[in-house]
Amino acid sequence: MIDSEEVKQTTTELFEQSLSESQEEHYTLRLYISGTTLQSVTALQNIKKICEEHLQGRYELEVIDIYQQKESVIAENIVAVPTLIKKLPLPLQKMIGNLSNTEKVLIGLNLVRKKK
């Protein structure tokens, strides 16, 4: 017979393990910009700041200038810039704009839960 105290302990251990694994997830991000426009530069500064504060050592950020790599714009179906794509961890997520709303970016990256 299984003791309810054992079940609680096992459930708690599993929860804590899951929580620690999610905090160690590696993020693969891709930012599409258009040259050195104000919006593009602002988006790059904002995402770098967010990554250093919340994902330090756990992210890879690739910056793609659409003027230099037009083929990737078509492949990723980019319709506006700046666009940030979270490739990993899944699910894939796209965010358009200069990324100045830190709370929305953190929600989009699944780093914080959306407030109800």
N, C-alpha and C positions, 0 to 999 in steps of 0.2 A: 504494500500500500504506500502511496506517495504522500508524504507529509506536506501540508499546505505551506509550511514555512520554507521547505525546500523549493517549492514552485516559485514562491515570492523571490527567494534569493536568486534562482536561475533566471527569472524574468528580469530582475534588476541588473544582473550581470550582463545579460544580452543587451539590454537597453544602454547601459554604460559603454559597452563595447561598440555598439552601433554609433553612439554619439561621438566617441573618440575617433572612429574611422571617418565619420563625416567631417570632422575637424581637420583631418589629415588628407582629405581629397585634394588631388592636383587639378588645377583649372587650366584649360586651354582656351585662350581668348584670341579673337581676331578682330582688329579695328580697321574698318575701311574709312579712309579720309580722302579729301580732295585737295592735295597740295598743302599750302600753308595758310589756308583761309582761317579766319577767326574761329569759326565753328569747329573746324578740324583740330586746330591747336588747343582750343579749350577742351574738347573731348579727350584728346590725348593726355593733357595735364590732369583732368578729372579722373580718368580710369587709372592712371599711374598712381595717383594719390590713394584712391580706393583700394587698389591691389596692395600697396605697401602697408596700409593700415589694417586690412582685413585678411589678406592672403599671403603675407610675407613668406617668401621661400616656397610657396605652393602654387605658383602660377607661371604660365608662359604666355606672353603677350606678343602677338605678331601684328605689326602695323603695315597696312597695304595702302599705298597711294593709287587711287583708281586711274590716275593719268599715266602711271608707270606700268600697271598690270591690268590692262583692260579685260583680258581673258578671264581673270578670276571674278570680276564683277558679274559677268554673264553666268559663270559656273555657280556662283553663290546666290544668284538672283537678287542682287543688290539694287534697290529702287531709289534709295536716298542715302546721302552721306552727311555726317558721319553715321556709320552703323557698327555696332558692336555685336559680335556673334560669340556666344558661349558654346564652344564645341563639346567640351567635357567639363564636368561630369554631365551625363545626359539628364534630362532632356535638353536638346538644342534650344537655345533662346536667342532672339534677336532684339536689340534695342536701338532705336533711332534717335539721334539728337546729340547735344553736346555733353550729355551725361552729368549735368549739373545737379540733378535731383538725386542725391546720394541714396536716400531711402528707397527710391524706385529701382535704382541700379542694384542695391543689395538684395531687394526682393527678386529682381530678375535673375540674379546669380544664385538664388536660393540660399543666401547667407543669413537672412532674417525672414520671419514669417510675416505675411500680410496681416495688418491689423484689421479687425472686423468692425 
